Amino acid sequence: MSPVISSPDLFHIMLIEPQDSLNVGSVARAMMNLGFKHLHLVRPHNFSLEKALVTGRWAEALLKSASIHDSLPDALATMKDVIGFSSLSRPHRGEPTPLPEWMEGIKTRPIEQTALLFGREDTGLTTEAIEQCRMLVRIPSHHQYPAFNLAQSALLAMYELSRLSWDAASAAHDETPTWNQYERLDQLCSEVMVSAGFRHHEEGDPTAASVKNMLRRIQMNEREMRIMLALFNRVRISLGRGQ
């Protein structure tokens, strides 16, 4: 019999470029309160464990074990799903999904290794982070002041997840592609589009961003991902021969 996996263990809290160690400590304390164990800091600004412990009381072990990454792709390498939290609509993405609606969706599908991305305190998620997300989620709030701070956003998301009946939730089989495979598919797709004259080399091409987002929403299994990688690689090679 496979070992029972606690579903909160499958969620990884990732803070993208956090600016204040006090906020990191507050997030860590909320994680301890609700049973979440995986904290990731991506390019944190002058992170201080001593300062984080001021607000992260009882969370010293979690803060000391936090993974610190120089790049977002490194942090996402082994993830199977990536969800970003944002209160704003984004070009080529539409309106974020309300938190209650996202929670309803979680109840109907197996749980898998999922990164929950929270942006920096002043500007929110970076464009790089948004492009990595399969879905953007908005926490409902009063229209006159829609933005929660970093620690509040993480707390509310984790609290809603902690309310699920984990006994009824099942862990996903290891059939979902890793984000490393999605990154490779992005690269191949970009090369094919450039070779075919469908897009330019410039960064920030809206067409490329839209295609990348569509590929993430497909939610392929690992076999389908291997087929897609082989297909795009064959097209890339064939286009290269024709030039």
Backbone bond lengths (Angstrom), bond angles and torsions (degrees), N, CA, C in turn:
res aa  C-N    CA-C-N  psi(-1)  N-CA   C-N-CA  omega(-1)  CA-C   N-CA-C  phi
1 M - - - 1.465 - - 1.531 109.03 -
2 S 1.329 116.91 135.92 1.462 120.86 179.87 1.515 109.95 -69.58
3 P 1.335 118.05 145.58 1.453 120.20 178.55 1.515 111.16 -64.79
4 V 1.329 115.45 144.95 1.461 120.03 178.78 1.522 109.20 -74.35
5 I 1.332 116.27 129.58 1.464 121.83 179.50 1.514 108.73 -105.33
6 S 1.307 116.91 126.51 1.454 120.80 175.84 1.522 108.72 -71.31
7 S 1.324 117.08 123.56 1.457 119.98 -174.32 1.520 114.38 -57.93
8 P 1.350 120.69 -37.06 1.472 117.77 175.44 1.523 112.88 -57.56
9 D 1.340 117.61 -25.56 1.459 120.45 178.08 1.523 112.22 -67.34
10 L 1.329 117.00 -18.08 1.457 120.57 -177.54 1.523 112.52 -87.60
11 F 1.330 117.62 -4.00 1.465 121.44 179.08 1.527 109.74 -104.69
12 H 1.313 115.78 130.06 1.462 122.96 -179.94 1.523 108.84 -112.13
13 I 1.317 116.23 119.28 1.467 121.55 -179.62 1.529 107.97 -84.54
14 M 1.326 116.58 117.19 1.464 121.29 -177.84 1.518 110.16 -118.01
15 L 1.334 115.45 118.50 1.459 121.91 178.17 1.522 107.89 -99.55
16 I 1.323 116.34 118.70 1.454 121.84 -175.62 1.532 109.85 -92.29
17 E 1.304 116.27 113.59 1.467 123.69 178.10 1.534 112.97 52.85
18 P 1.326 118.93 49.74 1.475 120.05 177.35 1.524 109.97 -62.01
19 Q 1.327 115.57 139.35 1.457 121.36 -173.59 1.520 113.35 -97.07
20 D 1.324 117.60 -21.68 1.464 121.39 -173.34 1.521 110.05 -129.90
21 S 1.311 116.81 122.12 1.466 121.71 -179.35 1.526 111.85 -63.54
22 L 1.330 117.73 -26.69 1.465 120.43 176.92 1.526 110.46 -62.08
23 N 1.336 116.80 -39.01 1.461 120.25 178.06 1.523 111.17 -67.65
24 V 1.321 116.63 -37.58 1.464 120.13 176.55 1.527 109.83 -61.33
25 G 1.326 116.44 -41.90 1.457 120.27 178.09 1.518 112.32 -62.98
26 S 1.334 116.83 -39.12 1.462 120.53 178.78 1.521 111.33 -64.83
27 V 1.336 116.59 -40.15 1.457 120.41 177.26 1.525 110.08 -64.22
28 A 1.322 117.02 -42.68 1.463 120.90 -179.59 1.527 111.20 -62.50
29 R 1.326 116.67 -39.85 1.469 119.16 178.81 1.528 110.33 -64.29
30 A 1.340 116.99 -42.37 1.460 120.04 178.33 1.528 110.57 -62.65
31 M 1.314 116.66 -37.29 1.461 120.31 177.43 1.513 110.71 -61.74
32 M 1.321 117.01 -43.87 1.463 120.68 178.49 1.520 110.59 -62.75
33 N 1.340 117.14 -41.26 1.459 121.49 179.85 1.528 111.84 -58.53
34 L 1.331 116.46 -35.75 1.460 120.91 -169.57 1.524 113.99 -110.54
35 G 1.342 117.69 4.28 1.454 120.74 172.68 1.514 116.50 87.29
36 F 1.333 117.63 17.71 1.473 120.69 177.65 1.527 108.79 -93.82
37 K 1.333 116.38 141.94 1.469 119.71 -168.52 1.524 114.57 -121.49
38 H 1.320 118.46 -15.03 1.466 120.59 -171.20 1.523 110.68 -108.38
39 L 1.325 115.89 107.79 1.461 122.16 179.31 1.522 108.80 -113.65
40 H 1.334 115.61 130.70 1.465 121.85 179.16 1.529 108.80 -125.57
41 L 1.313 116.62 134.68 1.461 122.34 175.63 1.528 107.31 -115.74
42 V 1.321 116.22 121.84 1.463 121.14 -179.59 1.527 108.92 -105.82
43 R 1.290 116.35 114.88 1.472 123.77 -178.33 1.537 111.86 48.75
44 P 1.338 117.94 55.24 1.468 119.79 179.76 1.534 110.68 -67.19
45 H 1.329 116.32 149.65 1.458 121.75 -179.10 1.527 109.68 -91.14
46 N 1.331 116.00 109.53 1.475 121.47 176.24 1.528 112.06 49.16
47 F 1.317 116.54 51.58 1.465 119.22 -177.93 1.525 110.99 -64.26
48 S 1.338 115.34 132.65 1.460 122.37 179.52 1.526 108.69 -125.29
49 L 1.333 116.67 115.31 1.460 120.21 177.51 1.519 110.50 -61.04
50 E 1.316 117.42 -41.86 1.456 121.17 -179.02 1.531 111.14 -59.30
51 K 1.319 116.33 -42.47 1.461 119.83 179.51 1.525 111.07 -70.52
52 A 1.320 116.79 -39.03 1.464 120.13 179.91 1.520 111.60 -62.67
53 L 1.326 116.73 -32.33 1.463 120.37 -178.72 1.523 112.91 -70.18
54 V 1.338 117.23 -16.01 1.466 120.38 177.04 1.520 109.85 -62.18
55 T 1.332 116.66 -43.29 1.464 120.78 178.99 1.524 112.29 -100.47
56 G 1.325 117.04 -13.58 1.463 120.68 -177.94 1.503 112.81 -100.39
57 R 1.304 116.56 45.39 1.464 120.07 -179.03 1.525 110.53 -59.16
58 W 1.308 117.21 138.18 1.458 126.59 -176.01 1.536 112.20 71.97
59 A 1.322 118.36 3.16 1.469 120.19 -177.70 1.525 111.99 -112.16
60 E 1.344 117.16 21.78 1.461 119.81 -175.81 1.530 111.94 -60.25
61 A 1.333 117.03 -44.85 1.463 119.78 -177.94 1.524 110.49 -63.28
62 L 1.325 116.93 -41.16 1.458 120.51 -179.54 1.527 110.38 -65.79
63 L 1.334 116.95 -42.86 1.464 120.32 179.75 1.526 111.50 -65.24
64 K 1.323 116.58 -38.74 1.467 119.49 179.42 1.526 111.81 -68.18
65 S 1.325 116.38 -27.83 1.469 119.90 -178.52 1.526 112.47 -92.82
66 A 1.337 117.38 -0.01 1.465 120.49 -179.02 1.530 110.50 -59.03
67 S 1.318 115.81 139.76 1.467 121.40 177.68 1.527 109.08 -87.52
68 I 1.320 116.35 127.69 1.464 121.18 179.24 1.522 108.41 -109.92
69 H 1.331 116.71 126.32 1.458 122.28 -173.53 1.524 110.64 -119.40
70 D 1.323 115.02 142.93 1.462 120.79 175.22 1.517 112.02 -82.22
71 S 1.330 117.09 -20.45 1.458 120.13 -179.23 1.519 110.21 -143.03
72 L 1.320 115.51 151.90 1.454 120.49 179.23 1.531 112.24 -68.22
73 P 1.344 119.88 -42.00 1.470 118.52 176.91 1.523 113.41 -56.05
74 D 1.333 117.70 -36.12 1.463 119.79 176.91 1.528 110.76 -63.51
75 A 1.323 116.24 -41.65 1.463 120.54 -178.70 1.526 111.57 -66.08
76 L 1.330 116.81 -32.51 1.460 121.15 -174.68 1.523 113.78 -93.35
77 A 1.321 117.26 -1.34 1.467 121.58 -168.98 1.529 114.04 -50.25
78 T 1.328 117.92 -42.54 1.467 120.48 -175.43 1.524 113.15 -102.42
79 M 1.332 117.46 4.79 1.462 120.05 -179.30 1.523 111.19 -74.01
80 K 1.325 116.21 153.15 1.455 121.67 177.05 1.528 112.04 -105.33
81 D 1.326 116.76 -17.90 1.466 121.17 178.67 1.525 108.09 -150.27
82 V 1.330 115.85 150.45 1.470 120.77 -179.05 1.523 108.44 -135.02
83 I 1.321 116.07 121.72 1.461 122.97 -179.51 1.527 108.54 -120.68
84 G 1.325 116.66 127.71 1.457 120.86 178.74 1.516 111.37 -107.60
85 F 1.324 116.69 146.31 1.459 121.24 -179.74 1.521 109.11 -107.73
86 S 1.329 115.49 123.58 1.456 121.44 -177.37 1.524 108.99 -155.10
87 S 1.326 116.62 145.12 1.464 120.79 178.39 1.519 111.94 -95.60
88 L 1.335 117.38 -3.21 1.460 121.76 -173.39 1.521 111.63 -110.50
89 S 1.335 115.80 146.55 1.457 119.71 170.51 1.522 108.08 -75.23
90 R 1.297 116.64 151.21 1.458 121.81 -176.44 1.521 109.77 -125.90
91 P 1.345 117.09 149.21 1.469 119.48 176.77 1.521 111.09 -56.17
92 H 1.340 115.07 134.98 1.454 122.61 176.38 1.531 113.14 68.40
93 R 1.333 117.41 8.48 1.461 119.97 178.28 1.527 112.23 -121.16
94 G 1.324 117.20 -22.10 1.450 119.91 -177.26 1.522 111.91 76.49
95 E 1.313 115.48 -165.20 1.460 121.43 -178.77 1.527 110.55 -75.48
96 P 1.340 117.33 140.18 1.469 119.25 175.14 1.528 111.09 -62.77
97 T 1.315 115.67 152.54 1.461 121.51 177.99 1.533 109.44 -75.79
98 P 1.338 119.49 129.11 1.473 120.00 177.43 1.531 111.19 -59.76
99 L 1.319 115.97 145.16 1.459 121.44 -177.96 1.527 113.07 -52.79
100 P 1.357 120.09 -46.20 1.473 118.68 179.95 1.529 112.75 -59.99
101 E 1.337 116.56 -36.45 1.474 119.80 179.85 1.529 110.44 -67.92
102 W 1.319 116.55 -41.22 1.467 120.06 176.72 1.519 110.84 -61.39
103 M 1.329 116.46 -41.76 1.461 120.30 179.94 1.529 111.27 -62.00
104 E 1.325 117.36 -38.89 1.459 120.06 177.98 1.515 110.57 -62.26
105 G 1.342 116.44 -38.07 1.458 119.92 178.90 1.508 112.69 -66.12
106 I 1.323 116.90 -36.51 1.466 120.96 179.55 1.519 111.06 -62.01
107 K 1.323 116.64 -34.47 1.457 120.52 -177.75 1.531 113.14 -65.69
108 T 1.328 116.20 -20.23 1.459 119.52 -173.13 1.525 113.34 -104.20
109 R 1.326 117.93 4.24 1.468 119.58 -178.61 1.523 109.59 -138.19
110 P 1.321 117.63 155.55 1.470 120.54 179.41 1.530 111.47 -61.75
111 I 1.314 116.45 148.58 1.455 121.98 177.30 1.526 108.91 -82.82
112 E 1.318 117.44 140.19 1.455 122.03 178.75 1.524 109.62 -139.24
113 Q 1.323 116.78 173.10 1.457 121.04 -179.84 1.526 109.48 -59.75
114 T 1.308 116.22 111.55 1.467 121.14 -171.70 1.515 111.12 -126.10
115 A 1.335 115.70 130.41 1.459 121.54 174.74 1.524 108.89 -93.00
116 L 1.327 116.28 128.76 1.464 122.11 174.69 1.518 106.90 -105.46
117 L 1.330 117.09 114.16 1.457 122.19 -173.05 1.522 111.09 -99.23
118 F 1.341 115.43 129.13 1.458 122.44 176.41 1.524 108.25 -124.04
119 G 1.326 116.62 132.24 1.458 121.31 -174.31 1.513 113.94 -83.45
120 R 1.319 114.25 176.76 1.459 120.54 -179.37 1.526 110.85 -67.57
121 E 1.313 115.76 158.54 1.458 121.99 -169.82 1.532 113.81 -62.33
122 D 1.326 117.56 -33.76 1.468 119.14 -173.72 1.525 114.14 -93.60
123 T 1.316 118.13 -33.53 1.468 120.09 -173.94 1.520 114.39 -122.05
124 G 1.316 118.30 -4.04 1.457 120.15 179.33 1.517 112.45 77.28
125 L 1.311 116.07 -155.14 1.457 120.89 -176.84 1.528 111.59 -68.55
126 T 1.318 115.68 140.41 1.460 120.78 176.07 1.531 109.63 -74.45
127 T 1.326 116.09 161.77 1.463 120.39 176.26 1.521 110.84 -59.06
128 E 1.329 116.77 -39.58 1.457 121.57 177.88 1.523 110.54 -58.19
129 A 1.322 116.85 -44.30 1.459 120.62 -178.83 1.524 111.27 -67.32
130 I 1.316 116.45 -41.80 1.464 120.25 -179.44 1.518 111.22 -61.04
131 E 1.326 117.06 -39.80 1.457 120.86 -179.56 1.525 112.11 -65.35
132 Q 1.325 117.46 -23.37 1.457 121.09 -179.85 1.520 112.85 -83.37
133 C 1.314 117.68 -15.62 1.464 121.30 -172.14 1.524 112.16 -82.03
134 R 1.318 115.80 133.30 1.461 119.39 170.45 1.511 110.67 -70.49
135 M 1.338 115.73 -33.77 1.457 120.67 -177.77 1.524 109.31 -146.54
136 L 1.347 115.81 145.60 1.453 121.81 170.75 1.520 108.36 -105.86
137 V 1.328 116.49 137.58 1.461 122.26 -176.56 1.522 109.53 -120.87
138 R 1.332 115.03 136.29 1.469 121.00 178.90 1.520 109.61 -111.65
139 I 1.329 116.48 131.94 1.461 121.46 174.87 1.521 108.21 -87.13
140 P 1.338 119.32 117.65 1.465 121.35 -176.92 1.528 112.15 -57.06
141 S 1.328 115.28 141.96 1.461 120.47 -179.13 1.523 108.62 -155.91
142 H 1.329 115.89 174.01 1.454 120.77 178.11 1.525 109.22 -65.77
143 H 1.343 116.05 138.38 1.462 120.10 -173.74 1.526 113.65 -64.04
144 Q 1.351 117.06 -25.31 1.462 119.02 -178.86 1.528 112.67 -78.64
145 Y 1.325 117.30 -17.39 1.466 119.91 178.22 1.519 107.73 -147.82
146 P 1.335 117.37 78.33 1.464 121.13 -168.24 1.518 116.17 -79.23
147 A 1.333 118.87 -17.20 1.463 120.51 -171.19 1.528 112.06 -95.10
148 F 1.325 116.77 125.35 1.459 121.93 170.93 1.528 108.28 -86.67
149 N 1.342 116.00 156.55 1.465 116.59 175.13 1.528 109.59 -78.33
150 L 1.314 115.52 173.62 1.457 121.31 -172.69 1.525 112.29 -56.84
151 A 1.319 117.31 -52.16 1.463 120.58 -176.46 1.523 111.51 -65.51
152 Q 1.343 116.97 -37.92 1.461 120.05 178.77 1.525 110.93 -64.54
153 S 1.321 116.36 -43.34 1.466 120.12 -179.62 1.522 111.03 -60.26
154 A 1.331 116.07 -48.00 1.462 119.67 -179.77 1.530 110.92 -63.12
155 L 1.326 116.80 -42.26 1.458 121.01 -179.71 1.525 111.28 -61.04
156 L 1.329 117.46 -47.85 1.461 120.66 -177.95 1.524 111.54 -63.71
157 A 1.326 116.78 -41.66 1.471 119.73 179.35 1.526 110.44 -63.86
158 M 1.328 116.73 -46.55 1.464 119.82 -178.73 1.518 111.46 -67.36
159 Y 1.330 117.50 -35.87 1.458 119.97 179.15 1.526 110.49 -62.37
160 E 1.330 116.77 -44.90 1.464 119.18 179.23 1.530 110.94 -62.97
161 L 1.316 116.99 -40.09 1.465 120.08 177.88 1.531 111.05 -64.89
162 S 1.329 116.21 -37.31 1.466 119.93 -177.77 1.526 112.36 -69.09
163 R 1.328 116.86 -17.87 1.467 120.67 -179.36 1.522 112.79 -82.22
164 L 1.318 117.07 -11.65 1.459 119.41 179.61 1.528 110.30 -66.98
165 S 1.317 115.25 154.54 1.454 120.27 175.47 1.518 108.18 -84.46
166 W 1.340 115.19 91.96 1.463 119.12 -174.73 1.522 112.24 -65.89
167 D 1.326 117.10 -23.61 1.451 118.57 179.30 1.533 111.20 -62.58
168 A 1.347 114.91 -29.17 1.463 119.29 -178.35 1.516 111.79 -90.75
169 A 1.326 116.91 -11.62 1.463 120.46 -177.95 1.515 109.89 -86.14
170 S 1.301 116.01 144.14 1.460 120.18 179.90 1.512 109.98 -115.64
171 A 1.325 115.28 145.03 1.459 119.62 176.65 1.522 109.18 -77.70
172 A 1.324 115.52 143.96 1.459 120.47 -178.98 1.525 110.50 -71.06
173 H 1.323 115.98 150.22 1.452 120.40 171.75 1.522 108.52 -69.87
174 D 1.322 117.01 160.30 1.456 121.26 -179.34 1.520 111.25 -78.14
175 E 1.343 116.89 50.29 1.447 121.43 -178.86 1.528 111.61 -108.47
176 T 1.309 116.75 -1.41 1.453 120.54 -178.13 1.516 109.80 -89.81
177 P 1.339 118.45 136.44 1.464 120.10 179.26 1.524 111.58 -61.64
178 T 1.328 115.85 150.04 1.455 119.79 173.03 1.523 108.96 -81.66
179 W 1.327 115.80 164.64 1.468 119.47 -179.94 1.525 111.21 -69.53
180 N 1.325 117.99 -20.86 1.458 120.71 172.52 1.526 110.64 -61.36
181 Q 1.336 116.30 -40.61 1.459 119.85 178.49 1.520 111.09 -67.53
182 Y 1.333 117.33 -38.22 1.466 119.83 175.15 1.527 110.99 -62.79
183 E 1.337 116.66 -38.68 1.461 120.25 177.95 1.527 110.56 -62.30
184 R 1.335 117.12 -42.25 1.455 120.52 178.22 1.527 110.70 -64.89
185 L 1.330 116.90 -39.82 1.463 120.39 177.34 1.524 110.37 -63.51
186 D 1.340 117.13 -40.35 1.473 120.59 176.21 1.527 110.90 -56.74
187 Q 1.334 116.00 -46.18 1.462 120.78 -177.86 1.529 111.31 -63.10
188 L 1.341 115.92 -46.62 1.454 119.82 179.97 1.517 111.43 -63.31
189 C 1.326 116.00 -43.87 1.458 120.65 179.88 1.529 110.63 -61.53
190 S 1.327 116.72 -42.88 1.460 121.06 179.10 1.525 111.25 -62.02
191 E 1.339 116.74 -43.96 1.462 120.63 179.59 1.530 111.14 -64.03
192 V 1.323 116.96 -40.44 1.459 120.91 178.95 1.521 110.50 -65.03
193 M 1.318 117.42 -43.39 1.460 120.86 -178.76 1.525 111.42 -64.30
194 V 1.332 116.92 -40.55 1.462 120.38 178.50 1.524 110.41 -66.87
195 S 1.340 116.92 -46.12 1.474 120.89 -179.08 1.523 111.39 -62.49
196 A 1.321 116.77 -34.22 1.458 120.83 -178.89 1.526 112.45 -83.93
197 G 1.342 117.18 -3.17 1.458 120.52 -178.67 1.508 113.88 75.07
198 F 1.344 116.00 20.31 1.461 120.30 -177.65 1.519 112.54 -87.77
199 R 1.331 116.62 -17.29 1.457 121.09 178.40 1.517 108.94 -150.37
200 H 1.345 115.27 166.45 1.454 121.08 178.35 1.530 109.49 -96.01
201 H 1.329 115.69 169.18 1.462 121.23 179.76 1.525 112.15 -73.62
202 E 1.338 117.74 -18.82 1.458 120.49 -171.20 1.526 112.10 -60.38
203 E 1.337 114.44 144.08 1.465 119.86 174.11 1.529 109.28 -68.46
204 G 1.313 116.21 151.13 1.454 120.47 176.71 1.512 114.04 81.37
205 D 1.328 118.23 13.83 1.461 121.97 177.63 1.530 108.51 -60.71
206 P 1.354 118.19 119.43 1.473 119.40 -175.97 1.519 113.38 -64.45
207 T 1.341 116.88 -31.42 1.466 119.17 179.05 1.517 110.81 -65.35
208 A 1.337 116.08 -44.90 1.463 120.06 179.09 1.521 110.94 -62.09
209 A 1.339 116.93 -41.07 1.463 120.67 179.51 1.525 110.93 -63.08
210 S 1.337 116.91 -39.60 1.465 120.61 179.87 1.527 111.17 -66.47
211 V 1.342 116.66 -42.06 1.460 120.22 179.09 1.529 110.49 -64.09
212 K 1.336 116.59 -43.21 1.457 120.48 178.71 1.531 110.95 -58.95
213 N 1.327 115.76 -43.33 1.458 119.94 179.47 1.522 111.54 -64.43
214 M 1.342 117.61 -40.36 1.459 120.90 178.64 1.526 111.29 -62.46
215 L 1.331 116.47 -41.71 1.464 119.96 -179.80 1.526 111.23 -63.59
216 R 1.319 117.55 -35.58 1.460 120.52 178.48 1.524 112.00 -71.27
217 R 1.314 117.98 -33.08 1.459 120.76 -178.26 1.527 112.64 -75.03
218 I 1.336 117.69 -16.62 1.461 120.36 -179.64 1.524 111.28 -62.49
219 Q 1.344 116.84 -32.86 1.463 122.39 -178.79 1.532 111.70 56.44
220 M 1.311 115.01 58.67 1.464 121.72 -179.95 1.522 111.29 -70.17
221 N 1.337 115.45 155.63 1.456 118.02 167.44 1.529 108.23 -86.61
222 E 1.331 117.37 176.83 1.462 119.87 -173.08 1.524 111.86 -65.50
223 R 1.319 117.65 -38.08 1.462 120.47 178.49 1.528 110.18 -62.42
224 E 1.313 117.02 -45.42 1.462 120.22 179.20 1.522 111.21 -63.53
225 M 1.329 116.87 -36.14 1.454 120.16 177.80 1.525 110.70 -63.92
226 R 1.326 116.74 -43.36 1.468 119.76 179.00 1.531 110.84 -60.31
227 I 1.343 116.24 -39.05 1.460 120.16 177.85 1.529 110.73 -64.11
228 M 1.322 116.36 -44.90 1.465 120.65 179.65 1.523 111.44 -62.85
229 L 1.317 117.35 -42.35 1.467 120.91 178.41 1.525 110.80 -62.66
230 A 1.325 116.51 -43.83 1.464 119.99 179.51 1.525 110.98 -65.06
231 L 1.333 116.24 -40.75 1.465 120.64 179.87 1.524 111.42 -62.43
232 F 1.338 117.01 -52.22 1.459 120.14 -177.95 1.527 111.24 -65.35
233 N 1.332 116.72 -34.36 1.457 119.15 177.90 1.529 110.59 -66.30
234 R 1.346 117.33 -40.64 1.464 120.81 178.31 1.530 110.57 -65.18
235 V 1.317 116.96 -41.55 1.473 120.27 177.77 1.524 110.24 -63.44
236 R 1.323 116.76 -41.99 1.464 121.29 178.75 1.531 110.98 -59.05
237 I 1.316 116.61 -46.54 1.452 121.42 -179.84 1.533 110.76 -63.83
238 S 1.343 115.75 -42.95 1.467 119.33 -178.94 1.521 111.57 -65.44
239 L 1.322 117.86 -40.02 1.460 120.76 177.76 1.513 110.86 -65.74
240 G 1.340 116.63 -37.78 1.464 120.32 178.94 1.522 111.90 -63.38
241 R 1.318 116.75 -36.71 1.463 120.16 179.82 1.519 111.68 -69.26
242 G 1.328 115.66 -28.05 1.455 118.79 -176.42 1.504 114.15 -83.91
243 Q 1.346 116.81 -4.95 1.464 119.50 -178.09 1.521 111.78 -90.62
